[in-house]
Amino acid sequence: MGRGVKVTVPAGALGEAWRGGPQAGLSMLLKGCVVEALTEPQAREVGVLIGRSGVADTVDAAVAEGALRRRDAVVTSNRSDIERLMASVAPPMPIHEV
């Protein structure tokens, strides 16, 4: 994307956003993004976050895991769960609500 910012979209978050089938606007946005698959080691870390935070949403936990691993900011519509997940293991990274 512009200004040298690399946007990473966890594959699970894409799945949630893609509900109902192809979306032209989302498809255009994704051209400038990296869609990140969930590896087994990452999935294990997601489970750790879920266990420590009490937040049950696996996709939110994958978003938090990736942000913590990459030291990235998060753009989300679910700030409270992302904050709880991140705070369970480290100081939260910047979170921006949409």
DSSP file (Angstrom, degrees, kcal/mol; ACC not computed):
  #  RESIDUE AA STRUCTURE BP1 BP2  ACC     N-H-->O    O-->H-N    N-H-->O    O-->H-N    TCO  KAPPA ALPHA  PHI   PSI    X-CA   Y-CA   Z-CA
    1    1 A M    >         0   0    0      0, 0.0     3,-0.7     0, 0.0     4,-0.2   0.000 360.0 360.0 360.0 179.6    0.0    0.0    0.0
    2    2 A G  G >   +     0   0    0      1,-0.2     3,-1.4     2,-0.2    30,-0.0  -0.131 360.0  27.9 -65.7 160.7    1.1    3.6   -0.1
    3    3 A R  G 3  S-     0   0    0      1,-0.3    -1,-0.2     3,-0.0     3,-0.1   0.696 125.8 -72.4  63.9  23.0    3.8    5.2    2.1
    4    4 A G  G <  S+     0   0    0     -3,-0.7     2,-0.5     1,-0.2    -1,-0.3   0.652  90.5 146.0  71.4  15.3    5.7    1.9    2.4
    5    5 A V    <   -     0   0    0     -3,-1.4     2,-0.6    -4,-0.2    -1,-0.2  -0.761  38.4-151.5 -89.3 124.6    3.1    0.4    4.7
    6    6 A K        -     0   0    0     -2,-0.5     2,-0.5    -3,-0.1    27,-0.1  -0.864   9.2-154.5 -96.2 120.4    2.7   -3.3    4.3
    7    7 A V  E     -a   33   0A   0     25,-0.6    27,-2.8    -2,-0.6     2,-0.5  -0.837   6.1-161.6 -98.2 125.9   -0.8   -4.4    5.3
    8    8 A T  E     -a   34   0A   0     -2,-0.5    27,-0.2    25,-0.2    25,-0.0  -0.923   3.0-166.6-109.4 130.5   -1.2   -8.0    6.4
    9    9 A V  E     -a   35   0A   0     25,-3.0    27,-2.2    -2,-0.5     2,-0.1  -0.963  21.1-130.8-116.3 114.9   -4.6   -9.7    6.4
   10   10 A P  E >>  -a   36   0A   0      0, 0.0     4,-1.9     0, 0.0     3,-0.6  -0.423  21.3-124.3 -61.9 139.1   -5.0  -13.0    8.3
   11   11 A A  H 3> S+     0   0    0     25,-2.7     4,-2.2     1,-0.3    26,-0.1   0.847 110.6  55.7 -56.0 -36.4   -6.7  -15.5    6.1
   12   12 A G  H 3> S+     0   0    0     24,-0.3     4,-1.9     2,-0.2    -1,-0.3   0.880 105.5  51.0 -64.4 -37.8   -9.4  -16.1    8.7
   13   13 A A  H <> S+     0   0    0     -3,-0.6     4,-2.1     2,-0.2    -1,-0.2   0.881 108.5  52.3 -67.0 -37.3  -10.2  -12.4    8.8
   14   14 A L  H  X S+     0   0    0     -4,-1.9     4,-2.0     1,-0.2    -2,-0.2   0.914 106.6  54.1 -62.1 -41.9  -10.6  -12.4    5.0
   15   15 A G  H  < S+     0   0    0     -4,-2.2     4,-0.2     1,-0.2    -2,-0.2   0.899 109.0  47.7 -59.2 -41.4  -12.9  -15.4    5.4
   16   16 A E  H >< S+     0   0    0     -4,-1.9     3,-0.8     1,-0.2    -1,-0.2   0.899 114.7  45.8 -65.5 -40.1  -15.1  -13.4    7.8
   17   17 A A  H 3< S+     0   0    0     -4,-2.1    -2,-0.2     1,-0.2    -1,-0.2   0.758 105.0  61.9 -74.6 -24.3  -15.1  -10.4    5.5
   18   18 A W  T >< S+     0   0    0     -4,-2.0     3,-2.2    -5,-0.2    -1,-0.2   0.423  70.9 141.7 -84.9   1.0  -15.8  -12.4    2.4
   19   19 A R  T <   +     0   0    0     -3,-0.8    -3,-0.1     1,-0.3    -4,-0.0  -0.118  66.8  26.0 -47.9 133.7  -19.2  -13.7    3.6
   20   20 A G  T 3  S-     0   0    0      3,-0.0    -1,-0.3     0, 0.0    -2,-0.1   0.347 121.0 -84.3  92.7  -6.7  -21.7  -13.8    0.8
   21   21 A G  S <  S+     0   0    0     -3,-2.2     0, 0.0     2,-0.0     0, 0.0  -0.535  82.7   6.6 108.3-172.7  -19.2  -14.1   -2.0
   22   22 A P        -     0   0    0      0, 0.0     2,-0.4     0, 0.0    -4,-0.0  -0.063  53.4-166.7 -53.0 141.8  -16.9  -11.9   -4.2
   23   23 A Q     >  -     0   0    0      1,-0.1     4,-2.6     2,-0.0     5,-0.2  -0.973  14.0-151.9-135.1 117.4  -16.8   -8.2   -3.3
   24   24 A A  H  > S+     0   0    0     -2,-0.4     4,-2.1     1,-0.2     5,-0.2   0.896  95.1  48.1 -58.5 -46.1  -15.2   -5.8   -5.8
   25   25 A G  H  > S+     0   0    0      1,-0.2     4,-2.2     2,-0.2    -1,-0.2   0.916 113.9  46.2 -63.4 -43.6  -14.1   -3.2   -3.3
   26   26 A L  H  > S+     0   0    0      1,-0.2     4,-2.4     2,-0.2    -1,-0.2   0.889 110.0  54.8 -66.2 -39.1  -12.5   -5.8   -1.0
   27   27 A S  H  X S+     0   0    0     -4,-2.6     4,-0.8     2,-0.2    -2,-0.2   0.899 109.0  48.0 -60.7 -41.0  -10.8   -7.5   -4.0
   28   28 A M  H >< S+     0   0    0     -4,-2.1     3,-0.8     1,-0.2     4,-0.4   0.927 111.3  50.1 -64.8 -44.7   -9.2   -4.2   -5.0
   29   29 A L  H >< S+     0   0    0     -4,-2.2     3,-1.5     1,-0.2    -2,-0.2   0.899 105.0  57.8 -60.1 -41.1   -8.1   -3.5   -1.4
   30   30 A L  H >< S+     0   0    0     -4,-2.4     3,-1.9     1,-0.3    -1,-0.2   0.717  87.8  75.7 -65.8 -21.2   -6.5   -7.0   -1.2
   31   31 A K  T << S+     0   0    0     -3,-0.8    -1,-0.3    -4,-0.8    -2,-0.2   0.793 100.3  44.0 -61.1 -26.3   -4.3   -6.3   -4.2
   32   32 A G  T <  S+     0   0    0     -3,-1.5   -25,-0.6    -4,-0.4    -1,-0.3   0.238 107.5  79.9-100.1  13.4   -2.1   -4.1   -1.9
   33   33 A C  E <  S-a    7   0A   0     -3,-1.9     2,-0.6   -27,-0.1   -25,-0.2  -0.759  72.6-127.5-119.6 162.2   -2.1   -6.6    1.0
   34   34 A V  E     -a    8   0A   0    -27,-2.8   -25,-3.0    -2,-0.3     2,-0.7  -0.958  22.3-149.1-103.9 121.6   -0.4   -9.7    2.1
   35   35 A V  E     -a    9   0A   0     -2,-0.6     2,-0.6   -27,-0.2   -27,-0.1  -0.843  16.7-151.8 -93.0 120.4   -2.9  -12.5    3.0
   36   36 A E  E     -a   10   0A   0    -27,-2.2   -25,-2.7    -2,-0.7   -24,-0.3  -0.820   1.3-143.2-102.0 122.4   -1.2  -14.6    5.7
   37   37 A A        -     0   0    0     -2,-0.6     2,-0.7   -27,-0.2    -1,-0.0  -0.362  26.0-110.3 -71.8 159.3   -2.1  -18.2    6.2
   38   38 A L        -     0   0    0     -2,-0.1     2,-0.1     4,-0.1    -1,-0.1  -0.851  35.0-158.4 -96.3 112.3   -2.2  -19.7    9.7
   39   39 A T     >  -     0   0    0     -2,-0.7     4,-2.7     1,-0.1     5,-0.2  -0.371  30.6-105.0 -83.1 167.2    0.7  -22.0   10.3
   40   40 A E  H  > S+     0   0    0      2,-0.2     4,-2.1     1,-0.2     5,-0.2   0.933 121.0  48.9 -60.5 -46.9    0.7  -24.7   12.9
   41   41 A P  H  > S+     0   0    0      0, 0.0     4,-1.8     0, 0.0    -1,-0.2   0.906 113.0  48.4 -60.5 -38.6    3.1  -22.8   15.3
   42   42 A Q  H  > S+     0   0    0      1,-0.2     4,-2.5     2,-0.2    -2,-0.2   0.912 108.3  54.3 -65.7 -41.1    0.9  -19.7   14.9
   43   43 A A  H  X S+     0   0    0     -4,-2.7     4,-2.1     1,-0.2    -1,-0.2   0.878 106.5  52.1 -60.6 -37.6   -2.2  -21.7   15.6
   44   44 A R  H  X S+     0   0    0     -4,-2.1     4,-1.8     2,-0.2    -1,-0.2   0.907 109.5  48.8 -64.5 -41.0   -0.6  -22.9   18.8
   45   45 A E  H  X S+     0   0    0     -4,-1.8     4,-2.5     2,-0.2    -2,-0.2   0.872 107.6  55.6 -66.0 -36.5    0.1  -19.3   19.8
   46   46 A V  H  X S+     0   0    0     -4,-2.5     4,-2.4     1,-0.2    -2,-0.2   0.922 106.9  50.6 -59.0 -44.2   -3.5  -18.4   19.0
   47   47 A G  H  X S+     0   0    0     -4,-2.1     4,-2.4     2,-0.2    -2,-0.2   0.878 108.0  52.4 -61.6 -38.7   -4.6  -21.1   21.4
   48   48 A V  H  X S+     0   0    0     -4,-1.8     4,-2.5     2,-0.2     5,-0.2   0.932 109.8  48.9 -61.7 -46.1   -2.3  -19.7   24.1
   49   49 A L  H  X S+     0   0    0     -4,-2.5     4,-2.4     1,-0.2     6,-0.4   0.911 110.9  49.9 -60.9 -42.7   -3.8  -16.3   23.6
   50   50 A I  H  X S+     0   0    0     -4,-2.4     4,-2.1     1,-0.2    -1,-0.2   0.930 112.5  47.8 -61.3 -45.2   -7.3  -17.7   23.8
   51   51 A G  H  < S+     0   0    0     -4,-2.4    -2,-0.2     1,-0.2    -1,-0.2   0.884 116.9  41.5 -63.5 -40.0   -6.5  -19.6   27.0
   52   52 A R  H  < S+     0   0    0     -4,-2.5    -1,-0.2    -5,-0.2    -2,-0.2   0.832 121.6  38.6 -77.6 -32.7   -4.8  -16.6   28.7
   53   53 A S  H  < S-     0   0    0     -4,-2.4    -2,-0.2    -5,-0.2    -3,-0.2   0.755  92.0-132.1 -93.7 -26.0   -7.3  -13.9   27.7
   54   54 A G     <  +     0   0    0     -4,-2.1     2,-0.5     1,-0.3    -4,-0.1   0.481  62.8 133.8  81.4   2.3  -10.7  -15.7   27.9
   55   55 A V        -     0   0    0     -6,-0.4    -1,-0.3    -5,-0.2    -2,-0.2  -0.770  40.4-164.7 -85.8 126.4  -11.6  -14.3   24.5
   56   56 A A        +     0   0    0     -2,-0.5     2,-0.6    -3,-0.1    -1,-0.1   0.575  51.6 109.2 -91.6 -10.0  -13.1  -17.2   22.5
   57   57 A D     >  -     0   0    0      1,-0.2     4,-2.0     2,-0.1     5,-0.1  -0.568  49.0-165.1 -77.2 112.9  -12.9  -15.8   18.9
   58   58 A T  H  > S+     0   0    0     -2,-0.6     4,-2.1     2,-0.2    -1,-0.2   0.861  87.2  52.2 -66.0 -37.8  -10.2  -17.6   17.0
   59   59 A V  H  > S+     0   0    0      2,-0.2     4,-2.3     1,-0.2    -1,-0.2   0.934 109.8  48.3 -67.1 -44.9  -10.0  -15.1   14.2
   60   60 A D  H  > S+     0   0    0      1,-0.2     4,-2.5     2,-0.2    -2,-0.2   0.911 111.6  51.4 -59.0 -41.0   -9.5  -12.2   16.6
   61   61 A A  H  X S+     0   0    0     -4,-2.0     4,-2.7     1,-0.2    -1,-0.2   0.873 108.4  51.1 -64.9 -36.5   -6.8  -14.2   18.4
   62   62 A A  H  X S+     0   0    0     -4,-2.1     4,-2.3     2,-0.2    -1,-0.2   0.877 109.2  51.1 -67.5 -37.3   -5.1  -14.8   15.0
   63   63 A V  H  X S+     0   0    0     -4,-2.3     4,-2.2     2,-0.2    -2,-0.2   0.942 113.6  44.5 -62.0 -47.5   -5.2  -11.1   14.3
   64   64 A A  H  X S+     0   0    0     -4,-2.5     4,-2.7     2,-0.2     5,-0.2   0.914 111.8  52.6 -64.8 -43.5   -3.6  -10.4   17.8
   65   65 A E  H  X S+     0   0    0     -4,-2.7     4,-2.5     1,-0.2    -1,-0.2   0.937 111.7  45.8 -57.9 -48.2   -1.0  -13.1   17.4
   66   66 A G  H  X S+     0   0    0     -4,-2.3     4,-2.7     1,-0.2     5,-0.2   0.908 112.6  49.7 -63.7 -42.6    0.1  -11.8   14.0
   67   67 A A  H  X>S+     0   0    0     -4,-2.2     5,-2.2     1,-0.2     4,-1.4   0.914 113.1  46.6 -63.0 -42.9    0.3   -8.2   15.2
   68   68 A L  H  <5S+     0   0    0     -4,-2.7    -2,-0.2     3,-0.2    -1,-0.2   0.919 114.0  48.0 -64.9 -43.0    2.3   -9.2   18.3
   69   69 A R  H  <5S+     0   0    0     -4,-2.5    -2,-0.2    -5,-0.2    -1,-0.2   0.904 121.9  34.5 -64.5 -42.6    4.7  -11.3   16.3
   70   70 A R  H  <5S-     0   0    0     -4,-2.7    -1,-0.2    -5,-0.2    -2,-0.2   0.576 105.6-124.1 -88.5 -10.1    5.2   -8.7   13.6
   71   71 A R  T  <5 +     0   0    0     -4,-1.4     2,-0.2    -5,-0.2    -3,-0.2   0.913  59.9 154.6  62.9  45.3    5.0   -5.7   16.0
   72   72 A D      < -     0   0    0     -5,-2.2    -1,-0.2    -6,-0.2     2,-0.2  -0.631  48.0-114.4-101.2 156.8    2.2   -4.3   13.9
   73   73 A A        -     0   0    0     -2,-0.2     2,-0.4    20,-0.1    22,-0.2  -0.482  33.8-131.1 -76.1 161.4   -0.7   -1.9   14.6
   74   74 A V  E     -b   95   0B   0     20,-2.6    22,-3.5    -2,-0.2     2,-0.5  -0.957  12.4-159.6-121.3 137.6   -4.2   -3.4   14.2
   75   75 A V  E     +b   96   0B   0     -2,-0.4     2,-0.3    20,-0.2    22,-0.2  -0.981  37.0 147.0-111.5 121.1   -7.1   -2.0   12.4
   76   76 A T  E     -b   97   0B   0     20,-2.5    22,-1.8    -2,-0.5     3,-0.2  -0.964  56.8-141.6-151.3 160.5  -10.3   -3.6   13.7
   77   77 A S  S    S+     0   0    0     -2,-0.3     3,-0.1    20,-0.2     2,-0.1   0.314 101.2  62.4-101.8   4.1  -14.0   -3.2   14.5
   78   78 A N     >  +     0   0    0      1,-0.1     4,-1.9     2,-0.1     3,-0.2  -0.498  58.7 156.8-127.8  62.1  -13.5   -5.2   17.7
   79   79 A R  H  >  +     0   0    0      1,-0.2     4,-2.9    -3,-0.2     5,-0.2   0.868  68.1  57.2 -57.3 -43.5  -11.1   -3.2   19.8
   80   80 A S  H  > S+     0   0    0      1,-0.2     4,-2.2     2,-0.2    -1,-0.2   0.911 109.6  43.5 -62.8 -43.2  -12.0   -4.6   23.2
   81   81 A D  H  > S+     0   0    0     -3,-0.2     4,-2.6     2,-0.2    -1,-0.2   0.914 114.1  50.4 -67.9 -41.1  -11.3   -8.2   22.3
   82   82 A I  H  X S+     0   0    0     -4,-1.9     4,-2.6     2,-0.2     5,-0.3   0.924 111.3  49.4 -62.3 -43.5   -8.1   -7.4   20.5
   83   83 A E  H  X S+     0   0    0     -4,-2.9     4,-2.8     1,-0.2    -1,-0.2   0.925 111.6  48.6 -60.6 -44.9   -6.9   -5.3   23.5
   84   84 A R  H  X S+     0   0    0     -4,-2.2     4,-1.0    -5,-0.2    -2,-0.2   0.911 112.5  48.6 -62.5 -42.6   -7.8   -8.2   25.9
   85   85 A L  H >< S+     0   0    0     -4,-2.6     3,-0.5     2,-0.2     4,-0.3   0.944 116.1  41.8 -62.9 -48.5   -5.9  -10.7   23.7
   86   86 A M  H >X S+     0   0    0     -4,-2.6     4,-2.4     1,-0.2     3,-1.7   0.915 111.2  55.0 -66.7 -43.2   -2.8   -8.6   23.4
   87   87 A A  H 3< S+     0   0    0     -4,-2.8    -1,-0.2     1,-0.3    -2,-0.2   0.699  93.7  71.7 -66.1 -18.1   -2.7   -7.5   27.0
   88   88 A S  T << S+     0   0    0     -4,-1.0    -1,-0.3    -3,-0.5    -2,-0.2   0.699 119.2  13.2 -71.3 -17.0   -2.8  -11.1   28.1
   89   89 A V  T <4 S-     0   0    0     -3,-1.7    -2,-0.2     1,-0.4    -1,-0.2   0.578 131.9  -4.1-130.7 -19.9    0.8  -11.6   27.0
   90   90 A A  S  < S-     0   0    0     -4,-2.4    -1,-0.4     3,-0.0     3,-0.1  -0.978  87.7 -65.1-164.6 166.1    2.4   -8.2   26.3
   91   91 A P        -     0   0    0      0, 0.0    -4,-0.1     0, 0.0    -3,-0.0  -0.460  69.7 -99.9 -60.1 137.3    1.6   -4.5   26.2
   92   92 A P        -     0   0    0      0, 0.0     3,-0.1     0, 0.0    -9,-0.1  -0.224  29.4-127.5 -61.6 147.4   -0.9   -3.9   23.3
   93   93 A M        -     0   0    0      1,-0.2   -20,-0.1   -21,-0.1    -7,-0.1  -0.430  52.7 -66.2 -79.4 166.5    0.3   -2.7   20.0
   94   94 A P        -     0   0    0      0, 0.0   -20,-2.6     0, 0.0     2,-0.4  -0.305  55.4-158.8 -56.9 138.4   -1.5    0.4   18.5
   95   95 A I  E     -b   74   0B   0    -22,-0.2     2,-0.5    -3,-0.1   -20,-0.2  -0.986   7.4-167.2-126.1 129.5   -5.1   -0.4   17.7
   96   96 A H  E     -b   75   0B   0    -22,-3.5   -20,-2.5    -2,-0.4     2,-0.2  -0.971  15.0-139.8-119.1 127.4   -7.2    1.7   15.3
   97   97 A E  E      b   76   0B   0     -2,-0.5   -20,-0.2   -22,-0.2   -22,-0.0  -0.595 360.0 360.0 -87.2 145.3  -11.0    1.3   15.2
   98   98 A V              0   0    0    -22,-1.8   -21,-0.2    -2,-0.2    -1,-0.1   0.302 360.0 360.0-122.4 360.0  -13.0    1.2   11.9
